[in-house]
Amino acid sequence: MLIEKQNKKEGSQVSNITIITQGGGMIAAYHAGVVRAIGERFGFGNIKRIVASSGAAAVYAYLVSGQTNLIEPIWYYLLKSGRFVDPWHHKRGRGVINIDFLIDHAIRERYPLNLDSFKKSPIAFDIGVTETETGRSVFFSKNAHLDPYELLRASCAIPYFYGKHVELAGRQYCDGTIGDMVGLSQIDNDQKILVVLTRPDRPLKKLLLARRILRWLLLRNEPMALQEKIWGMPAEYDLLNQHIVAFSERRSVCVIRPQQQLPMWRIDTRIQKLTATIEQGYRDTLNTAGLDAWWAT
């Protein structure tokens, strides 16, 4: 597998990098370009752990399994199929993003995730979900006694675009980004952290009244704790940089993020915008100031 080959190539290098990531619906395709750039420039032998939620979890699952060659093709397949994103469902508030098609068809059948390599990989992988009744963030290891497909389904289950919750071990869960936007809560003794964000360094725009009303309509039947967590996400995002800076005071941190607004939207079916988003992830990674020296130390 790819990881094994690169470990041999890199010889005695110490695996010491933890990657934590931000999701975001279709803009998670940005990570496909990031992974390609990291693979070409550094290989994956120095990565000891990945923390991911939502669409980013699906991307990095293929890195963990050594199947990075499938990451970009699966994104194009999802859009070209016409079955993954369907904005015409938006008026009904359900089925805009078909997570079942992603998991059951794309990841399980069309581009099958090698579960044996995934489980045996030397890279630790923690996948985030959000408990729907409490809004609490929970992270499960790839080696937890759970079906990996169901864990990925839960992590990607955006309440108002997918419209379902996913049961794991008797409890209901949804999109992991809601409970923990990036995964900073999971940083314990990790000392060298690569943060990969999907939004540029600028405040989020305020929601227009029409969008606030639409979000309320889509969320009104969700548990109150989950609603409160979702409504609080913009404020949490605005504090994200402060949290990262605080971590940087005690650890070695490098941040990859879009240098300009991504061309793709969270819900998008435009193939050309998908290509542009992946390529921007690739360029932004290679152009991240200090990344080469940081990776080597």
Stockholm file with secondary structure:
# STOCKHOLM 1.0

chainA/1-297         MLIEKQNKKEGSQVSNITIITQGGGMIAAYHAGVVRAIGERFGFGNIKRIVASSGAAAVYAYLVSGQTNLIEPIWYYLLKSGRFVDPWHHKRGRGVINIDFLIDHAIRERYPLNLDSFKKSPIAFDIGVTETETGRSVFFSKNAHLDPYELLRASCAIPYFYGKHVELAGRQYCDGTIGDMVGLSQIDNDQKILVVLTRPDRPLKKLLLARRILRWLLLRNEPMALQEKIWGMPAEYDLLNQHIVAFSERRSVCVIRPQQQLPMWRIDTRIQKLTATIEQGYRDTLNTAGLDAWWAT
#=GR chainA/1-297 SS CHHHHHHHHHTTCCCCEEEEECCCGGGGGHHHHHHHHHHHHTCSTTEEEEEEEHHHHHHHHHHHTTCGGGHHHHHHHHHHHSSSBCGGGGGGTSCSBCHHIIIIIIIIIISCCCHHHHHHCSSEEEEEEEETTTCCEEEEETTSSSCHHHHHHHHHCCHHHHCCCEEETTEEEEEHHHHCSSSGGGCSSCCEEEEECSSCSSCCCCCCHHHHHHHHHHHTTSCHHHHHHHHTHHHHHHTHHHHHHHHHTTSEEEEECCSSCCSSCSSCCCHHHHHHHHHHHHHHHHTCTTHHHHHHC
#=GC SS_cons         CHHHHHHHHHTTCCCCEEEEECCCGGGGGHHHHHHHHHHHHTCSTTEEEEEEEHHHHHHHHHHHTTCGGGHHHHHHHHHHHSSSBCGGGGGGTSCSBCHHIIIIIIIIIISCCCHHHHHHCSSEEEEEEEETTTCCEEEEETTSSSCHHHHHHHHHCCHHHHCCCEEETTEEEEEHHHHCSSSGGGCSSCCEEEEECSSCSSCCCCCCHHHHHHHHHHHTTSCHHHHHHHHTHHHHHHTHHHHHHHHHTTSEEEEECCSSCCSSCSSCCCHHHHHHHHHHHHHHHHTCTTHHHHHHC
//
